[in-house]
Structures are given as C-alpha cells and as structure tokens.
Amino acid sequence: MHVFLTQNLKAFQVKNAKHVIYAHENLNDEVYIGQSGCIVNRWNEHQQISNSKNHPEYEQKFKKALREHKHWRHYIVAIASNQEEADNAESAAITYYKPCLNSHPGPSTNIKDIYGFVPLNINGREIPMEGKTIKRYMTQERFTDGERKSIRCKAIRKLGKSHVSFECINDGFRVNISHEKRVGFKPGDTVLITHAAKGKTFYTTTDYSDVCYCS
C-alpha cells in the first residue's frame, strides 16, 4: 500500500511508529479517520468486514462507502507511542478533519490538537507501507485440546467500538474470538466460551469454539 504523509510527519517516524492515525479518502472527498498498529492490516480488515453481511459493522457508513467506492487515497496524519496517546490523537484528528464516514467521535475526550494537523493533500510525500505479521494469530493453535477449557466471560464494549468484546470473569483477561461469534450479544451479557486456552495476556480460541449464554 502507498500512503501519503501529511507535512507534519517524516518517513522514518512513521516507519518506526507503534501506532499510526490514518485517513482514508475516496474520490468524492469523503473521509474516514482511524488508528492502528499497521495501516495495511487494518485496511484489509476493513475490506473484509465491508463484505461480511453477518458482521455488526456491515451497515456502518464507512463499510457501505467501501462497497460503493473502489478508489481510495490513504494518509498518515499522526503517530503515537502507546494506546492512550493513539486514542487521544485519533479523537483530535476526528475533531480537526470532521470526517463524514466516522460513526463515533473517537475513544478519548482529550481532543486538543497538539499534533500539528494539516489538510489532506496528495502533494505530500508518498511512501510504501507493508503489512506486519500478527503474532497473536500464530499462537491460536499451539495449545492442545487438553489445555483448553470453557470459561465464563462478560461481554463489554470498548469506547468508540460498535461490537462487543469478551473478558474472562475470573481473571479479566480478554478473549480472542471471531467477530461472527460476537453477533447478538450486548454489553453485560454473561456467556460461556468453549475451547479457550490461556496465554500470557489473553485467551485464544479455535474455529470450533462456541459462545452461549449462561446464568
């Protein structure tokens, strides 16, 4: 993927950044602002979700626009060194650019522009970006069936997200499970997730894991 850097950024900063705040713009000048550790992987994820009719984000404005428009320009507008800073920068960027395709105002109430935002412009420097290997997916199958178990979890919704996530009630660890298996659940629901194996910071699941309500 080729991305344009706004004039407040240098290529080496973007290449080494832990988080980037990006803008996608179609030929109708409609803009979406987001953040990710890798713009390439996140763009591919957005594309997949936009074509998944059972996904809870399928009808969002941005996902509809992805189905309607095939040509997009990609920008990096800010960088961040940690998640809190990324949340603040994303919210500040949404306030500055006023993107019509965002469904939420952003994950932070700290919207002060300390990032030197400038208008999107294709005359800025263009650099190639490559996808990163997502190591967490490489651990999904490293546990044996004997190491997996059913865990009671609570459904939560992170600020700025339309879909729920699950966290284990016993230890608070998050659970990696497909978006399709989250459909229909709402924040506060207590569920039983089968075939979950505990890693160092989260639980992994497999394709045959299941999620059901429990008391």
PLY file of the C-alpha trace (Angstrom):
ply
format ascii 1.0
element vertex 215
property float x
property float y
property float z
element edge 214
property int vertex1
property int vertex2
end_header
0.00 0.00 0.00
1.22 3.53 -0.78
0.32 6.24 1.71
0.74 9.99 1.75
2.36 11.65 4.75
0.99 14.97 5.88
3.63 17.68 6.14
3.94 17.39 9.93
5.50 13.88 9.64
8.75 12.32 8.47
9.01 8.92 6.79
11.34 7.43 9.42
8.91 8.45 12.19
6.03 6.66 10.50
8.06 3.55 9.70
9.10 3.20 13.37
5.81 4.23 15.00
3.97 1.79 17.25
0.62 3.38 16.34
-0.45 5.46 13.37
-3.54 7.62 12.95
-4.70 7.40 9.37
-7.23 8.87 6.97
-8.88 7.08 4.06
-10.40 9.38 1.42
-12.41 8.38 -1.63
-12.73 10.32 -4.87
-15.84 12.08 -3.53
-13.63 13.60 -0.78
-15.39 11.52 1.87
-13.02 10.78 4.75
-12.69 8.14 7.46
-10.26 8.53 10.38
-8.88 5.59 12.37
-5.86 4.23 14.21
-3.87 1.01 14.09
-0.50 -0.56 14.69
-0.46 -1.30 10.96
-2.49 0.64 8.42
-2.14 -2.13 5.81
-3.54 -4.88 8.03
-6.32 -2.61 9.26
-7.29 -1.61 5.71
-7.53 -5.28 4.74
-9.67 -5.92 7.81
-11.99 -3.04 6.90
-12.36 -4.50 3.40
-13.19 -7.96 4.74
-15.77 -6.61 7.19
-17.41 -4.50 4.47
-18.16 -7.70 2.54
-19.29 -9.79 5.54
-23.08 -9.41 5.75
-23.25 -11.01 9.20
-20.74 -8.63 10.76
-22.24 -5.99 13.12
-20.31 -3.22 11.33
-21.58 -4.20 7.86
-24.09 -1.31 7.71
-21.76 1.39 9.03
-21.28 4.39 6.75
-17.62 3.64 6.12
-18.26 -0.01 5.27
-21.02 1.00 2.86
-18.65 3.50 1.24
-16.03 0.76 0.82
-18.55 -1.28 -1.16
-19.56 1.70 -3.29
-16.10 3.18 -4.00
-13.08 1.23 -5.22
-10.54 4.05 -5.36
-9.19 5.50 -2.12
-6.29 7.69 -1.06
-4.51 6.78 2.18
-2.83 9.22 4.57
-0.92 9.08 7.84
-1.80 12.19 9.85
-0.22 11.44 13.26
1.78 8.84 15.16
1.72 7.63 18.78
3.95 5.61 21.06
1.22 3.99 23.20
-2.51 3.22 23.18
-3.58 6.20 25.30
-1.71 8.61 23.06
-3.20 6.92 19.99
-6.73 7.29 21.39
-6.14 10.99 22.06
-4.62 11.59 18.63
-7.46 9.76 16.85
-10.12 11.79 18.67
-8.25 15.03 17.99
-7.96 14.10 14.30
-11.68 13.40 14.08
-12.36 16.82 15.60
-9.94 18.51 13.17
-10.86 16.75 9.91
-14.60 16.29 10.66
-14.81 13.03 8.62
-18.27 12.27 7.34
-17.72 8.49 7.35
-16.94 8.06 11.06
-19.80 6.73 13.17
-18.25 7.71 16.53
-16.42 10.79 17.86
-13.42 8.72 18.91
-12.27 6.85 22.03
-11.00 9.87 24.00
-12.39 13.13 25.33
-8.94 14.73 25.03
-9.32 16.36 21.61
-6.74 19.15 21.86
-4.72 19.45 18.65
-1.10 19.09 19.74
-0.20 17.09 16.63
0.15 19.82 14.04
-2.60 18.50 11.78
-2.67 19.88 8.26
-5.24 19.43 5.47
-5.09 16.20 3.47
-3.07 16.73 0.32
-1.77 14.24 -2.24
1.18 16.53 -2.89
2.75 15.29 0.33
5.46 12.63 0.36
4.25 9.20 -0.71
5.83 6.10 0.84
5.16 2.34 0.58
3.84 0.51 3.65
3.81 -3.25 4.16
1.63 -5.43 6.38
3.03 -6.67 9.67
2.93 -10.25 10.87
0.27 -10.54 13.56
1.93 -12.77 16.09
-1.13 -13.33 18.22
-2.78 -15.35 15.46
0.26 -17.59 15.30
-0.50 -18.77 18.86
-4.09 -19.80 18.22
-3.35 -23.48 17.63
-0.31 -24.00 19.87
-2.43 -25.37 22.75
-3.61 -28.99 22.89
-7.28 -29.84 23.44
-6.38 -30.91 26.97
-5.14 -27.39 27.71
-8.38 -25.80 26.55
-11.44 -25.34 28.73
-14.74 -23.49 28.96
-14.59 -20.08 30.64
-17.30 -17.74 31.92
-16.96 -14.30 30.38
-18.60 -10.90 30.42
-19.44 -9.01 27.25
-18.11 -5.45 27.20
-17.99 -2.67 24.62
-14.91 -0.52 24.35
-15.47 3.19 23.82
-15.82 4.04 20.15
-16.48 0.44 19.06
-19.76 -0.95 17.76
-19.05 -4.62 18.52
-18.65 -6.28 21.91
-15.55 -7.94 23.29
-15.34 -10.67 25.91
-13.25 -10.81 29.05
-12.86 -13.73 31.47
-14.77 -13.12 34.71
-12.18 -14.93 36.84
-9.06 -13.03 35.78
-10.15 -10.19 33.47
-8.12 -11.50 30.51
-9.53 -10.67 27.07
-10.63 -13.42 24.71
-9.65 -13.52 21.04
-12.66 -14.82 19.14
-14.05 -14.14 15.67
-16.37 -11.19 15.04
-19.03 -13.54 13.69
-19.35 -15.26 17.08
-19.93 -11.94 18.87
-23.08 -11.12 16.90
-26.25 -10.87 19.00
-24.54 -10.27 22.34
-24.71 -6.98 24.20
-22.64 -5.38 27.00
-23.31 -7.01 30.35
-24.22 -10.45 28.97
-22.62 -13.39 30.75
-21.51 -16.10 28.35
-19.71 -19.42 28.31
-16.92 -19.70 25.74
-15.72 -23.21 24.93
-12.27 -24.37 23.88
-10.36 -21.39 25.25
-6.68 -21.63 26.23
-4.96 -19.13 28.49
-1.91 -17.36 27.12
0.25 -14.77 28.85
-2.15 -11.87 28.38
-5.29 -13.25 26.69
-7.25 -16.39 25.88
-7.06 -17.94 22.43
-9.88 -19.81 20.73
-10.25 -22.05 17.69
-12.65 -22.25 14.77
-14.73 -24.80 16.68
-15.05 -22.66 19.82
-18.59 -21.65 20.69
-20.23 -18.83 22.65
-23.54 -19.29 24.50
-25.47 -17.51 27.24
-25.06 -18.70 30.81
-26.51 -17.66 34.14
0 1
1 2
2 3
3 4
4 5
5 6
6 7
7 8
8 9
9 10
10 11
11 12
12 13
13 14
14 15
15 16
16 17
17 18
18 19
19 20
20 21
21 22
22 23
23 24
24 25
25 26
26 27
27 28
28 29
29 30
30 31
31 32
32 33
33 34
34 35
35 36
36 37
37 38
38 39
39 40
40 41
41 42
42 43
43 44
44 45
45 46
46 47
47 48
48 49
49 50
50 51
51 52
52 53
53 54
54 55
55 56
56 57
57 58
58 59
59 60
60 61
61 62
62 63
63 64
64 65
65 66
66 67
67 68
68 69
69 70
70 71
71 72
72 73
73 74
74 75
75 76
76 77
77 78
78 79
79 80
80 81
81 82
82 83
83 84
84 85
85 86
86 87
87 88
88 89
89 90
90 91
91 92
92 93
93 94
94 95
95 96
96 97
97 98
98 99
99 100
100 101
101 102
102 103
103 104
104 105
105 106
106 107
107 108
108 109
109 110
110 111
111 112
112 113
113 114
114 115
115 116
116 117
117 118
118 119
119 120
120 121
121 122
122 123
123 124
124 125
125 126
126 127
127 128
128 129
129 130
130 131
131 132
132 133
133 134
134 135
135 136
136 137
137 138
138 139
139 140
140 141
141 142
142 143
143 144
144 145
145 146
146 147
147 148
148 149
149 150
150 151
151 152
152 153
153 154
154 155
155 156
156 157
157 158
158 159
159 160
160 161
161 162
162 163
163 164
164 165
165 166
166 167
167 168
168 169
169 170
170 171
171 172
172 173
173 174
174 175
175 176
176 177
177 178
178 179
179 180
180 181
181 182
182 183
183 184
184 185
185 186
186 187
187 188
188 189
189 190
190 191
191 192
192 193
193 194
194 195
195 196
196 197
197 198
198 199
199 200
200 201
201 202
202 203
203 204
204 205
205 206
206 207
207 208
208 209
209 210
210 211
211 212
212 213
213 214
